[in-house]
Every structure is written in C-alpha cells, then in structure tokens.
C-alpha cells in the first residue's frame, strides 16, 4: 500500500509545487532521494528493492506531471523535453536507489533469535 500511495501523493504535491516555486520543487525532489533508498531498505534483497524503487519512481514521476497539469501554468523549474523523460529518469533513479537500499539491508547480519 505505501509503495503506491506515498510516491503517488508525494509526486502530486511535488508537481503542484513545480508550478509554484522552483526552490520548493527542488527541495521536494531532493527529499525523494532518501525516500527511494529507505523504500528499498524495507526489502530483504536488492532485487526486491529494485522492483519497489522502479514502481515508486514511475509513480513519483508520473504524478509530478499530473500535479503540474492539474495546477496548470508554467513550470517554475526546467523539465526535460519531452516531459515524459522525467518519468523515465525518476523510474531509473528510483530503481537504483531501491536496489541500493535492498542490497544494503541484505548485507546486514541477521538479528539473534531469543
């Protein structure tokens, strides 16, 4: 549930901010980086984190564009041309962050059983 709802809502808010403030958009975009890593860290291995990150990145980027289209007007920050490239970039970045988070979690020693 959180793997779908959180990146969608965060992307929507980020997309609205894109039409309001370049600084706000940049801040929210940067805050998504640790979010992608931590989402991957919730999984036992890099492969699981990769899937989670790809999904989250796809939703985040798509909802940025939806949020910006909803508010309308000019973007206060530069977007790639065509704008769909943003979705590709966020999907790939999310996948890498999720992979890293899952991989690091998989390397942690297991907690001793009582």
N, C-alpha and C positions, 0 to 999 in steps of 0.2 A: 504493500500500500504506500509506504513512504517513498519507495523507489519510483513511484509515478506521481504522486501528489506534490511532494516537496519540489522536485525540479520543475514541474509544470507551473506551480504558483510562483516560485522564485523567478522563473523565466518571464512570466506575465508581468510581475512587478518590475523586473529589470527592463522589459520592453516599454512599459509606461514611462519609466524614468528616462529612457532613451529620447523620448520626445520632450522631456522637461529640463534635463541637466546633463551635460557631458560628464561632469565630475561624479554625479550620482550614479550614472550608468557605469562608469569605470569602476567605482567603488564596489557596486553590486557584482559586477563581472569578476572582479578580483576575489570577492568573498566566495564565489562559486568554486574557486580552485581548491581550498581546503575541504569544501563540501564534497567534491568529487572524490578526493582522496579518502575521506572518512567513510563515504558510502562504500567504497571498495574494501576498506578495512573491516567492515561488518561481515565480510565473507571469509571462508576458510582458505581460499587459494586464489592465485592470480587469475585463473580462468573465470571463476565466478565473479570476481571483482571487475574483470574486463566487460562481461555482459552487463553488469549493473551500471558501469560507467558509460558504456555505449548508449544504453537506454536513457540514462539520466541526461547525458549530453545532447542526445537527439531531442528529448522533450524540452530541455532548457533552451536550446537554440530556436526550436520551432515556436515556443511560447514567447520568446523575445520578439520575434517578428509579429506574432498575433497581438501581443500587448501594444506594440508600436502602431500597428494598423488600427487597433481599437481606439487609441487616443488621437491618431491622425497627426498631420502636420509634419514638419521637417525634423529629421533626426539631428540631435544636438552633437552627436559623435559620428565619426566616419564608419560606414559599414562597407564590407567588401561588395564588389559588383560582379556578378549579380548577387543580390542579398541572400539567396539560397546558400551561397558559400559559407555564410555564418553558421548555418545548421551543420554543414559538413565539418567545419572547424571545431565547433563545440562537441560534436559527436566523437571525433577523433581524440580531442583533448580529454573529454570525459572518459573515454575508453582507456587511455594511457594512465590517467590518474587512478581510475578504479583498479586497473591491473597492478599498479604500484602498491596501492593500499592492500589489496588482497594478497599479493606476493609477500609483503612485509608481515602481514598477520600470519600467513602460513609458515613463516620462518620463526615465529615466536615459540619458545618451548611450551609444551602443554602444562597446565596447572596441575600440581599433585592432587590425587584423589584422596579424600579423607576416609 
